[in-house]
Amino acid sequence: MEQLQDITLTLILLTFVASFAACFFSSLSGGGAGLILLPVLLFTGLPFINALASHKLAVGFIGIGSTYRYVRERLVDWRVFWWTAIVGLPFVILGTRFAASVPGEVMEPLVGGVIIAMVLLTLLKKAAPDVLEPRRLSPRILLIGSLLLVPAAFYSGWISAGSGVFTTFIYLWLMRYDQLHATAMTLAANGIFWNGVGALAHVFMGHVIWPLAPGLILGALLGSYFGASFGIKRGNRFLRVMFLATAAVTGVLLLYPWLAQQFG
């Protein structure tokens, strides 16, 4: 970690801009912050676990900026919010502890393939209604949803990249939310609780690089607030395009290293 002892103002500004851009974009697409912020942090020379921890610290605040905006528009279903948060929390912590000892290279190609398959299935049929007509939280929906949220939460704590895509798909397909409400719920429950708890776990394990924290946090708060505001104005159709494009790119990036190794 000697190369990190000299953290310059330029580096802090770079991480602020990266955090703002990542959280602005993620607020539009219901995920994908890791596609921008995590590579930038790795580019600065941070070891993977420290880059992941700093990324988690930033996206832990994405829920605050965006949720504040979504609550004003009454887009958050609090029953589903608490269900998602409580079911996922212990598995986020397990995934975070797992990340400190087990690299994610084995899991990433599988996750990438699953995401691409979900994108293709979504393109073959209507992804979500244009008008909000959510399903009732019946025991069957709660059971199926919980079984889907457990691996999504574990993955969120472990690798992080693309985890918001999974929960957005759950809200779209299982809960039958429209794209705007699905995006709002992902950023609220994932952002505040899953990412927040993941960030706290990394803090207690000593992985966060604190001189970078102010820029990362401020960028996340501002980026998520303005991103959520822009998405609300543009509406469902725009958000659906952004979400599917982000999901496709996420899947390809996670799958590419494995493909390159196999056929390169």
N, C-alpha and C positions, 0 to 999 in steps of 0.2 A: 504493500500500500504506500510505499515511499513516493511513487509518482503522483500521489493525490495530496501530498502535504502542501503543495503550492496551488491552491485553488484561486484562480484569478477572477476579476470582475467580468472579463469577457466570457469565461466559462459559465458563470452564474447567469449572465444575460442569455447565453445560448440555451441553457436548460429552461429558462423562463419562456423563451420563444417556443421551444419544442413542446413544453408542457401546455402552453396556451393553444398551439395548433392541434396537438393531440386531443385535448379535451373539447375543443370547439368541434372538431370533426367527429369525435365519439358521441357528442350530444346530438348530432344529426343522424347518426347511423346506428345507435344502440350498441356500440362496441367499436373496437379497432384502435383505441388509444395506444396499445402496445406496439402497433405497427409503426408508429412514428417515434414515440418517446423512448421505448426500450432500445432500439438500434442506436439512437443518438447518445444515450447514456453509455452504451457499450463502446461507441466510437471514441468517447472521451478517455477511455482506458480503464474504466471501472471493471473489476471482476464481475462475472455474471450475477452472483448472489447479491452484491452491493448495488448493481444496476437494477436488478429486480426489486430490491427493497426500496430504492429511491423512486422507482416507477410506481410501486404500490403506495408510497407516501403521497405522491401527486394525485393518483386516481382515487385515493381515499377522500380527497376533497372535491372530486368531480360531482359527487352526489349532493354536496352542500349547495354548490352554485346552481346546478341544474334543477335540483328538487325544489329549491326556493321558488324558481320560476314556474315549475310545473304545478306546485301547490296553489299558486296564485290563480292558475287556470283550472283548478280542480281536476287534474288529470291523474292523480294518485289514488288508487283504491287501497285504503289503509288495511283492510282485512288481508288482502293478498300480499301487501307489503310486509306485514308482520309474519305471515306464514312463510314467505320466501326467506326472510331474514333468519328466522329461528331455525328452520330446517337446515339451512346452509351453513350457519356459523361454525359448528364443531368440525365440519368437514373442510372448511376453509383453513382452520387452524392446523388440522392434520396435513393438508396439502402444503401449507407453508413450512412446516417442520420437515416434510418429505423433501422439499426443494433444497434444503440445506445440505442434504446428503446424497440425493439421487438426481443425476442430470436428466433433463427432459427430452433428450434427443430420440429416445426410443418411442416415446408417446406422441411426439409432434407430428410425424407422418400419418399416424392413425387418425389423429384429430383433424388434420388437414383433409384427409379423404372423406371423413364423415361430414365436415362442413360443406365440401363441394357437392356431395350427394344431396344434402339438404337444400342447397341452392338450386340444383337441377330439378328436384322434386317440386320446389316452390314455383319454378318457372313453368312447370307442366300443369300446374293448377293454380287457382287464385290463392294468393298468399294469405290474405286477410280481408275481412269486410271493410268497406269504405265507411260504414256507420258502426259505431260501437254497439255490439250485441253480445256481451260476455256470457259465458256459461256460468251456471250456478255452481258454487263451491260444494258439490255433493261429496260424499265419502269416496266415491270412485274417482272423481277428479283429483281430490286431495291425495289419494294413494298413488295414482299414476304420476301426478306432478311431483310428489315427494321423491319417488323413485328416479325421476329425471333430474331433480335438483341436486341430489346427493353427488353424483359424478361431476356435474357442472360446478358445484361448489369446491370439490376437491381439486379439480383442474384449475379453478380460479386461484386457489392458494398455491398450487404447485408451479404451473407454467404461466398462467395469466393471459397470454396472447390469445384472443378470440373467445374468451369466456363470456363476454357480453353478448356475442352472437348466439351462443347456446341458449341463454335465458330469454333472449328476444324471440327466438324460434319457439320456445315453450309457451310464451305468452300469445304468440300468433296462432299456433296450431292447436294447442290444448285449451287455452282460455278463450280463444276467438276474439282477441282484442284487435282493434284497428292498429295501424302502424304507429300512430302518434302515441296512443296509450301504452303500447308494448314498449316503445322506446323510453317513455317516461318511467314506467315501472322498472325496467332494467337499470336505468341510471339511478333511480331512487334506492331500490333494495340492494343492488350490487354495489353502487357507489358508496352509500353511507355505511352499510353493514359489512358486506363481504370484503370490499377493498379496504375499508377502515380497520376491520379486525386483522386482515392480512398485514396491513401496515404496522399496526401495534405489535403484532407477533415479531415482525422483523426488527422493530425498535428494541424490544426486550432481548432479542438475540444479538443486538449490536451490529446490525448490517447496514444501517442508514448512514449516509455521508451527510452530516448535519450542515456544513457550509453551503451545500446545494439546496437545502430544504426551503428557504424563503422564496427563491425564484420558482421552484417547482410548485409550491403551494399557491402562490399568488397567480401564476399562470393557469393552474387548474381551476381556481375559483372564477377568474375572469373568463377564461375560455369556455367553461361549461355553461355559465350564465348566458353569455352572448350566443353561444351555439344553440342552447335551448330556445332562446327568444327567436332566433332566425328560423329554426325548425317549426315552431308553432305557427309562424306567419306563412311558411311555405306549404304546410299541410301534408296529408297522407301520401299522395302520389310521389311527391319529391322525396319524402323520407323513405319510401319503399325502394326507390331506385338507389338511394344512398346506402341503404342497409344491404341490399343484395350485392351491390358492387363491392362493399367492404367485406362482406362474407366471402365472396369469390376470391378476392385478393388475399384475404387471410388464409383461406384454404390452400391456395397455390403456394404462398410463401412458406407455410408449414410443411408442405409436401415436397417442395423443390429440392432441399438438401438430400433427401432420401433418393429421389429420382436421379439426381446428379451422381450420387454414389453408385447406384445400380447400373446406370447406362452411360456414365461419363467416361 
